[in-house]
C-alpha cells in the first residue's frame, strides 16, 4: 500500500505516520520526489484497510498496490530512479553508463591495460570477475580476494567505478570492501538469502535476469533487495534460454520496454552473454540502446584467444572503441547521450 502525502506535509507529520505504521507491525519505506513524498508500506494490507490513515494530518490519499512487487513498481515511484555509483557516475538519467572489461580478472597488468583502453573509449565502469560461477567445476573459478584487490587498485588508479559478482552471502562484506557495485549473476537471481544480504548494504547492486526467468521474476527478486532498505538496484537483461541455438542466449529486447513500464529502476543490457559471439555483440548493443536501456555491460579483452573465460564473446579494444563511436549516434536519436 502507498500513502501519498500532501505537498505541504511537515516532517513531524511524516514521522507520525511512520511511527503509526511501525506500531501496526508493518514496514514503512519513504521516497521523496520532486513534488511529493510517498510512503510505501510492506506487510498485510488488510491491517491498513481497517486503519483510517486518510484522516492523518498530511495524508492526501492511500492507494492499494495491485502488483506483487511494491517498492519496485511505478505505483510506488512514478519518476525514474537515478542511482549514484560513485566517482561522478550516475545511471538512470539522460547519460548512458557503459560498463566494460574482461570476464575474469587474470593479472593486474592485463586488467590495467584493458581498463585504460575501455576508459579511453568512453566506459566509466570497469567490470571484472573475481569469483566466477562456471558450468564445469574444472573451469577457472576466479582469483578470489586477490582479484578483488587488483580490481580496486586499477579502478582507483584509473578513476573508474568497479563492478564484480558476489556469489555467496558470506562474501558480501568482503566484496563490498573492494568493489563499488555488487553484481548478482543470473544463476543467483533467486538466491534469496544473498538478495537479503545485499539488501542491507549501502552498495549499488546490479541484478541480472535469470536465464529462465520472467520479467516479473526479476522484479520480485529486486523487491527483496529494496525491502531490505537498499534502493540502489540496477536491473540487467542478459538473454534468456529459448529453443534457438545460434546464439548463447536470446536477448529479450522487449524486456527493456516492459521493465520501463512496470518499474522505476534503471535497466541495462548485456549483449555479450546474450550473443556468445563477439561478432554479434555490436548489433545487440545498438538494439539495447535504441530500445531505451540505461546502459550496457560489455566484455572486452585485449587478447581474447588467451582469455581464461568467455574469450569468444569478448571484443578487442579497437572494436569496442569503434562500437562506442557508433553508439553515440544511436543514443542521440533516442534523446540519450554517452559521455
PLY file of the C-alpha trace (Angstrom):
ply
format ascii 1.0
element vertex 339
property float x
property float y
property float z
element edge 338
property int vertex1
property int vertex2
end_header
0.00 0.00 0.00
1.16 3.53 -0.78
0.50 6.59 1.35
0.68 9.78 -0.73
1.38 12.90 1.35
0.29 16.43 0.64
2.87 18.82 -0.81
2.80 20.83 2.41
3.16 17.84 4.75
5.59 18.62 7.57
8.46 16.46 8.76
6.61 15.93 12.05
3.54 14.66 10.21
5.65 12.29 8.13
7.35 10.91 11.23
4.00 10.47 12.96
2.69 8.35 10.10
5.88 6.30 10.02
5.60 5.57 13.75
1.94 4.58 13.38
2.79 2.17 10.56
5.53 0.59 12.68
3.14 0.19 15.63
0.88 -1.80 13.30
3.75 -4.19 12.70
4.36 -3.02 9.13
7.49 -1.76 7.40
7.46 1.83 6.01
9.74 2.98 3.18
9.89 6.71 2.39
10.51 8.06 -1.10
10.86 11.81 -1.57
10.17 13.00 -5.11
10.39 16.46 -6.61
6.72 17.18 -5.89
5.50 14.57 -3.45
6.67 12.40 -0.59
5.21 8.91 -0.53
5.45 6.11 1.99
5.41 2.53 0.73
4.14 0.08 3.33
5.22 -3.55 3.31
3.07 -6.10 5.10
-0.51 -7.38 5.15
-2.65 -4.67 3.55
-5.70 -5.86 5.48
-4.25 -4.18 8.58
-4.18 -0.81 6.84
-7.63 -1.20 5.35
-9.16 -1.11 8.83
-6.94 1.79 9.91
-8.16 5.15 8.50
-4.78 6.60 7.56
-6.51 9.07 5.24
-7.53 11.12 8.29
-3.95 11.60 9.48
-2.62 15.15 9.06
-0.51 15.46 5.92
-2.06 12.49 4.08
-3.57 13.15 0.67
-4.64 9.61 -0.23
-3.92 5.95 0.37
-3.53 3.66 -2.65
-3.52 -0.14 -2.55
-0.77 -1.66 -4.68
-2.02 -4.28 -7.10
1.35 -5.61 -8.27
3.15 -8.18 -6.07
6.32 -6.07 -6.26
5.58 -2.86 -4.41
8.73 -0.83 -3.86
9.98 -1.67 -7.35
6.77 -0.58 -9.07
5.81 2.62 -10.86
2.91 2.82 -8.43
5.40 3.42 -5.64
7.56 5.83 -7.62
6.48 7.33 -10.93
9.71 9.07 -11.90
12.81 7.12 -12.96
15.30 6.35 -10.22
18.77 7.78 -10.75
21.43 5.81 -8.88
24.77 7.25 -7.85
27.54 4.72 -8.50
30.27 6.98 -7.17
33.07 8.95 -8.86
30.53 11.20 -10.54
28.81 8.33 -12.40
25.00 8.17 -12.23
22.71 5.73 -14.00
19.06 6.25 -14.87
19.32 9.77 -16.25
19.99 11.06 -19.74
23.56 9.73 -19.92
24.06 6.06 -20.69
26.53 4.19 -18.49
28.92 1.82 -20.24
30.49 -0.96 -18.18
33.33 -2.84 -19.83
36.21 -5.14 -19.06
37.24 -8.80 -19.01
35.01 -11.65 -17.92
37.65 -12.76 -15.41
40.45 -10.87 -13.73
43.65 -12.68 -14.75
46.51 -10.44 -13.60
46.92 -6.80 -12.69
48.95 -5.79 -15.75
46.31 -7.10 -18.15
43.48 -5.61 -16.12
45.19 -2.23 -16.06
45.76 -2.27 -19.82
42.15 -3.23 -20.57
40.89 -0.67 -18.07
42.95 2.08 -19.68
41.67 1.16 -23.14
37.95 0.97 -22.24
38.16 4.27 -20.36
39.75 5.93 -23.38
36.83 4.66 -25.48
34.25 6.14 -23.07
33.45 3.49 -20.47
33.02 4.77 -16.92
32.69 1.41 -15.13
35.28 -1.37 -15.11
33.92 -4.89 -14.88
35.92 -7.95 -13.93
35.11 -11.23 -12.21
36.99 -12.35 -9.11
34.57 -15.16 -8.21
33.40 -16.99 -11.34
30.37 -19.31 -11.42
31.18 -21.89 -14.10
29.18 -24.71 -15.61
32.10 -27.09 -15.14
33.77 -27.49 -11.73
37.08 -27.92 -13.59
36.95 -24.49 -15.26
38.76 -21.42 -13.93
36.90 -20.23 -10.83
38.49 -16.81 -10.41
41.25 -15.33 -8.26
39.03 -14.54 -5.29
40.28 -11.90 -2.87
43.46 -11.34 -4.89
41.30 -10.47 -7.88
39.25 -8.04 -5.80
42.42 -6.30 -4.67
43.54 -5.93 -8.29
40.14 -4.56 -9.29
40.20 -1.92 -6.56
43.77 -0.91 -7.35
43.12 -0.49 -11.08
39.77 1.23 -10.51
41.36 3.71 -8.13
44.33 4.35 -10.41
42.13 4.97 -13.47
39.27 6.64 -11.57
36.76 4.07 -12.80
33.76 2.72 -10.91
34.15 -1.05 -10.41
31.59 -3.86 -10.58
32.12 -7.52 -9.80
29.99 -10.52 -8.94
29.28 -11.78 -5.44
28.14 -15.40 -5.31
27.77 -16.21 -1.64
26.03 -14.35 1.19
29.10 -14.98 3.31
31.24 -12.99 0.85
29.07 -9.87 0.60
31.05 -7.83 3.14
34.35 -8.90 1.55
33.30 -7.93 -1.99
31.71 -4.71 -0.72
35.05 -3.70 0.80
36.67 -3.71 -2.64
34.00 -3.07 -5.31
31.75 -0.07 -5.93
28.86 -2.14 -7.36
27.85 -5.67 -6.35
26.69 -7.89 -9.20
24.17 -10.69 -8.68
24.61 -13.13 -11.56
21.81 -14.85 -13.44
22.27 -18.13 -11.56
21.82 -16.33 -8.24
18.88 -14.12 -9.20
16.63 -16.16 -6.91
19.21 -16.86 -4.22
17.01 -15.12 -1.67
19.48 -15.27 1.21
22.04 -13.50 -0.98
19.45 -10.92 -2.06
18.58 -10.20 1.55
22.25 -9.79 2.43
22.93 -7.23 -0.32
19.66 -5.57 0.67
21.18 -4.39 3.93
24.33 -3.00 2.32
24.71 0.57 1.10
26.33 -0.51 -2.17
24.56 -0.32 -5.55
23.51 -3.73 -6.82
23.47 -4.95 -10.43
20.82 -7.68 -10.66
20.97 -9.91 -13.73
17.86 -11.64 -15.04
17.90 -15.40 -14.64
18.30 -17.43 -17.82
14.81 -18.94 -17.46
13.12 -16.14 -15.50
10.28 -13.83 -16.44
10.42 -10.06 -16.09
8.08 -10.45 -13.11
10.52 -12.91 -11.52
13.32 -10.39 -11.91
11.25 -7.59 -10.38
10.28 -9.80 -7.45
13.98 -10.52 -6.83
14.67 -6.78 -6.90
11.87 -6.34 -4.37
13.84 -8.49 -1.92
16.74 -6.05 -2.13
14.61 -2.90 -1.84
12.60 -4.32 1.05
15.89 -4.68 2.93
16.45 -0.96 2.62
18.75 -0.81 -0.43
17.05 1.16 -3.21
20.17 1.35 -5.40
19.33 -1.52 -7.74
20.13 -1.76 -11.46
18.38 -4.44 -13.49
20.10 -6.28 -16.33
18.68 -8.10 -19.35
21.32 -10.64 -20.42
19.37 -13.01 -22.61
17.18 -15.99 -21.76
17.15 -19.65 -22.74
14.96 -20.45 -25.75
14.92 -23.17 -28.40
17.22 -21.01 -30.58
20.76 -22.37 -30.63
22.54 -19.95 -32.98
23.32 -17.68 -30.03
24.35 -18.40 -26.47
21.06 -16.92 -25.21
18.20 -14.98 -26.78
18.28 -11.26 -25.99
14.77 -10.32 -24.90
14.80 -6.74 -26.16
11.13 -6.34 -25.22
12.15 -6.79 -21.57
13.70 -3.31 -21.65
10.42 -1.68 -22.67
8.30 -3.85 -20.36
10.55 -3.16 -17.37
10.46 0.57 -18.08
6.66 0.45 -17.95
6.47 -1.55 -14.74
9.39 -0.24 -12.69
11.26 2.96 -11.88
14.59 1.12 -11.63
17.23 1.57 -14.36
17.89 -1.37 -16.67
20.99 -2.18 -18.70
21.64 -4.76 -21.43
24.40 -7.37 -21.57
24.91 -8.12 -25.27
27.99 -10.26 -24.63
26.22 -13.02 -22.71
23.18 -12.82 -24.95
25.22 -13.27 -28.14
28.00 -15.57 -27.02
29.86 -14.49 -30.16
31.81 -11.25 -30.41
30.62 -10.54 -33.95
27.01 -10.24 -32.77
27.72 -8.01 -29.78
27.64 -4.64 -31.63
24.21 -5.28 -33.19
22.67 -6.32 -29.88
24.28 -3.39 -28.06
22.79 -0.97 -30.59
19.38 -2.62 -30.27
19.51 -2.21 -26.49
20.29 1.50 -26.73
17.55 2.01 -29.34
15.08 0.20 -27.07
15.75 2.63 -24.22
18.16 0.87 -21.89
20.14 2.93 -19.38
23.49 1.36 -20.12
25.44 -1.63 -21.37
27.83 -4.14 -19.85
30.26 -5.46 -22.45
33.12 -7.93 -22.22
36.41 -6.56 -23.59
39.75 -8.36 -23.71
42.96 -7.31 -25.45
43.92 -10.94 -26.19
40.64 -12.91 -26.27
42.40 -16.00 -27.60
44.27 -16.14 -24.27
41.26 -15.34 -22.04
40.58 -17.88 -19.29
36.81 -17.40 -19.77
34.42 -16.10 -22.43
37.08 -15.06 -24.92
34.77 -15.96 -27.80
32.30 -13.23 -26.84
34.82 -10.54 -25.93
35.50 -7.52 -28.12
39.08 -6.44 -28.65
39.64 -2.80 -27.56
39.74 -1.49 -31.15
36.32 -2.95 -31.95
34.94 -1.72 -28.63
36.17 1.79 -29.42
34.52 1.64 -32.84
31.26 0.45 -31.28
31.30 3.29 -28.76
31.57 5.82 -31.58
28.61 4.23 -33.38
26.51 4.10 -30.20
26.74 7.86 -29.72
24.65 8.49 -32.81
22.01 5.96 -31.78
21.89 7.37 -28.26
21.35 10.87 -29.62
18.48 9.72 -31.80
16.55 8.50 -28.74
17.32 11.52 -26.56
20.22 9.99 -24.66
23.95 10.57 -24.63
27.21 8.78 -23.95
29.70 10.95 -22.09
0 1
1 2
2 3
3 4
4 5
5 6
6 7
7 8
8 9
9 10
10 11
11 12
12 13
13 14
14 15
15 16
16 17
17 18
18 19
19 20
20 21
21 22
22 23
23 24
24 25
25 26
26 27
27 28
28 29
29 30
30 31
31 32
32 33
33 34
34 35
35 36
36 37
37 38
38 39
39 40
40 41
41 42
42 43
43 44
44 45
45 46
46 47
47 48
48 49
49 50
50 51
51 52
52 53
53 54
54 55
55 56
56 57
57 58
58 59
59 60
60 61
61 62
62 63
63 64
64 65
65 66
66 67
67 68
68 69
69 70
70 71
71 72
72 73
73 74
74 75
75 76
76 77
77 78
78 79
79 80
80 81
81 82
82 83
83 84
84 85
85 86
86 87
87 88
88 89
89 90
90 91
91 92
92 93
93 94
94 95
95 96
96 97
97 98
98 99
99 100
100 101
101 102
102 103
103 104
104 105
105 106
106 107
107 108
108 109
109 110
110 111
111 112
112 113
113 114
114 115
115 116
116 117
117 118
118 119
119 120
120 121
121 122
122 123
123 124
124 125
125 126
126 127
127 128
128 129
129 130
130 131
131 132
132 133
133 134
134 135
135 136
136 137
137 138
138 139
139 140
140 141
141 142
142 143
143 144
144 145
145 146
146 147
147 148
148 149
149 150
150 151
151 152
152 153
153 154
154 155
155 156
156 157
157 158
158 159
159 160
160 161
161 162
162 163
163 164
164 165
165 166
166 167
167 168
168 169
169 170
170 171
171 172
172 173
173 174
174 175
175 176
176 177
177 178
178 179
179 180
180 181
181 182
182 183
183 184
184 185
185 186
186 187
187 188
188 189
189 190
190 191
191 192
192 193
193 194
194 195
195 196
196 197
197 198
198 199
199 200
200 201
201 202
202 203
203 204
204 205
205 206
206 207
207 208
208 209
209 210
210 211
211 212
212 213
213 214
214 215
215 216
216 217
217 218
218 219
219 220
220 221
221 222
222 223
223 224
224 225
225 226
226 227
227 228
228 229
229 230
230 231
231 232
232 233
233 234
234 235
235 236
236 237
237 238
238 239
239 240
240 241
241 242
242 243
243 244
244 245
245 246
246 247
247 248
248 249
249 250
250 251
251 252
252 253
253 254
254 255
255 256
256 257
257 258
258 259
259 260
260 261
261 262
262 263
263 264
264 265
265 266
266 267
267 268
268 269
269 270
270 271
271 272
272 273
273 274
274 275
275 276
276 277
277 278
278 279
279 280
280 281
281 282
282 283
283 284
284 285
285 286
286 287
287 288
288 289
289 290
290 291
291 292
292 293
293 294
294 295
295 296
296 297
297 298
298 299
299 300
300 301
301 302
302 303
303 304
304 305
305 306
306 307
307 308
308 309
309 310
310 311
311 312
312 313
313 314
314 315
315 316
316 317
317 318
318 319
319 320
320 321
321 322
322 323
323 324
324 325
325 326
326 327
327 328
328 329
329 330
330 331
331 332
332 333
333 334
334 335
335 336
336 337
337 338
